[in-house]
Amino acid sequence: QLQLVQSGGGLVQAGGSLRLSCAASRRTFNSDIISWFRQAPGKEREFVAVGSWSTGNTYYADSVKDRFTISRDNAKNTVYLQMNSLKPEDTAVYYCAAGLSWSTAPNVYNFWGQGTHVTVSS
């Protein structure tokens, strides 16, 4: 069973930066795609970014494009989400997810991290 362990997050002022990490216990064909989602209180889980272990391709939601960046360290089986120019509306619980399909829909992902809180103060 693949495990995803998240770290990072916390409280930051608007305009600041944070980096989230998602460490995978192993890499398999069925977990080539890594995505980030977030869920604010009272709202549905929404797509943030997606990347491929093997190709390095990435795609971002419009709301975070040019501010957030996915990167990976294959040797550490770890994916990062660098978040810059943070806004109060970025406040949410952030989740990483792994699966086989390149998708912005959360229901196609088989494995999930435990979530990490990000709070951006104005």
Order of alpha helices (4+ residues) and beta strands (2+ residues): beta-beta-beta-beta-beta-beta-beta-beta-beta-beta-beta
